[in-house]
Amino acid sequence: MTKSLTQLCCVSPEQKVIALSSISNPVRLGVAGLGRAFALSASAIYAHPGIILVAAAEPNSEHRKSLEKNFGAKTYTDVTDLVNDPDVEAVYISTPHGLHKEHALAAINAGKAVLIEKPMTVSLEDASLLIEAAKKAAVKIIVGPSHSFDGPVKLAETLIAEGKIGRVRMIHALYATDFLYRPRTAAELSTDLGGGVVFSQAVHQIDLVRRLAGVPAQRVTARTGGAWDTNRPTEGAYSMLIDFSEGIYANLTYSGYAHFDGDRLMENTSELGIPKPDEFKNARKILESIEDELEFKSSRGFTSLETCPQAKTHEHFGQVFVFGDRGDIRLTPNGVEITYCDGPIFYPAPFRTARAEVFDTLYTALREQASPLQDGEWGRASLEICHALLKSSETGDAVILNYQKG
Ligand SMILES: NC(=O)c1ccc[n+]([C@@H]2O[C@H](COP(=O)([O-])OP(=O)(O)OC[C@H]3O[C@@H](n4cnc5c(N)ncnc54)[C@H](O)[C@@H]3O)[C@@H](O)[C@H]2O)c1
């Protein structure tokens, strides 16, 4: 008998692989945008027995050819043709943030479910518009991939719910990367257009901290590091304090200025779950040696399945601790460590591929009518915290939140 994905959560990883292979009705997925984000998800889509990639829309002919060759899928230059393709039942929107509203709306109005890259939109008004449109069309929105889907985050949520650390009191999240010195478009360096670390990186940290807190956020106090490098004139760093209900509070800090490498605190494993070599490579210096930044960026899009990152462990978003009455949780790329008065216990998180959990969520939402945690309202709540971060830093005051749910 074929098991449902929900039932599969209770079986061993070996049994799961066998049972997953018996899925007979995979979700027929279309993709809008074959750039970096798609390249990071391509292996998970390819490997997932519940998903089949049937078509894509992308203006870049090289990326289109690569997709046809690797997935045997149809390609279009225009998203309108993709969403109107009767073979496509759900669309992964992996175009730049500024196009998410237009592309997601086209898919929703064509009656297709959407998996929208984070942030779901740049403005809160646009996020609300998508939520309303999806309700009217009776289709599902999932916002991701984001690091709140990572296996260790999900496992920590379960262990907390089982009472393993008692009452949650405080959460700490810290990450430092080279984000600002990866190749960027002009929009990605303009805060007004959704550029900088707030809309692209804080949203990951906010998502996973919200999942671990498990109760609604109420208030944000923050400071941003804006334009410390005048050649990259947008936010490159931030610190914020989020007050949640039940007295839980969280501090979140991030720097994308390419000095300290936060992966050193994560067993020398990259954000994408790949072991890192010991030698130090400075992203600022690498970027300075590149003549055409946009061409360099485009080369990081989809070229082949072989060249896509191949994770060896779960992805992560830096150091995360949850402090409770009975014990303290630390996330690792392999699972969850809980330290009690008499020492630590390690709980491994079963690993298939990076991002498998995202596509499990898409599959169960469409085939088992499961309600995804990271739905449109969830995505809007995280986006609201991004805006609150900017506002609090600008005014110096705490910002009260209005769109949060548990
Ligand atoms: N979840 C993650 O880990 C992750 C990682 C990177 C990017 N992202 C998100 O993915 C989105 C895209 O970022 P990116 O870094 O991949 O950008 P990118 O520029 O590398 O890729 C965007 C792709 O969309 C294509 N495109 C542009 N206009 C289009 C149109 N009208 N129709 C179809 N395709 C079009 C571009 O040609 C490009 O190939 C952003 O919202 C970003 O936040 C998420």
The ligand as a Gaussian input file, in Angstrom:
#p B3LYP/6-31G(d) Opt

LIG

0 1
 N       15.793000      30.499000      -0.635000
 C       17.047000      30.748000      -0.975000
 O       17.982000      30.145000      -0.465000
 C       17.321000      31.797000      -2.024000
 C       18.604000      31.954000      -2.568000
 C       18.802000      32.895000      -3.575000
 C       17.741000      33.680000      -3.981000
 N       16.520000      33.541000      -3.403000
 C       15.372000      34.340000      -3.825000
 O       15.048000      33.992000      -5.166000
 C       14.648000      35.129000      -5.907000
 C       15.565000      35.252000      -7.129000
 O       16.881000      35.516000      -6.700000
 P       18.138000      34.959000      -7.521000
 O       19.339000      35.221000      -6.698000
 O       17.869000      33.579000      -8.010000
 O       18.134000      35.941000      -8.761000
 P       18.735000      35.634000     -10.189000
 O       18.847000      36.940000     -10.862000
 O       19.933000      34.753000     -10.081000
 O       17.586000      34.756000     -10.884000
 C       16.375000      35.291000     -11.300000
 C       16.045000      34.660000     -12.643000
 O       14.776000      35.164000     -13.062000
 C       14.859000      35.421000     -14.442000
 N       13.843000      36.396000     -14.830000
 C       13.920000      37.753000     -14.783000
 N       12.770000      38.283000     -15.269000
 C       11.980000      37.245000     -15.605000
 C       10.678000      37.148000     -16.181000
 N        9.965000      38.248000     -16.465000
 N       10.157000      35.925000     -16.403000
 C       10.871000      34.805000     -16.107000
 N       12.116000      34.832000     -15.576000
 C       12.647000      36.032000     -15.331000
 C       16.280000      35.965000     -14.645000
 O       16.692000      35.884000     -15.997000
 C       17.055000      35.044000     -13.732000
 O       17.510000      33.873000     -14.410000
 C       14.750000      36.321000      -4.962000
 O       13.475000      36.612000      -4.466000
 C       15.672000      35.827000      -3.841000
 O       15.367000      36.372000      -2.578000
 C       16.303000      32.609000      -2.450000

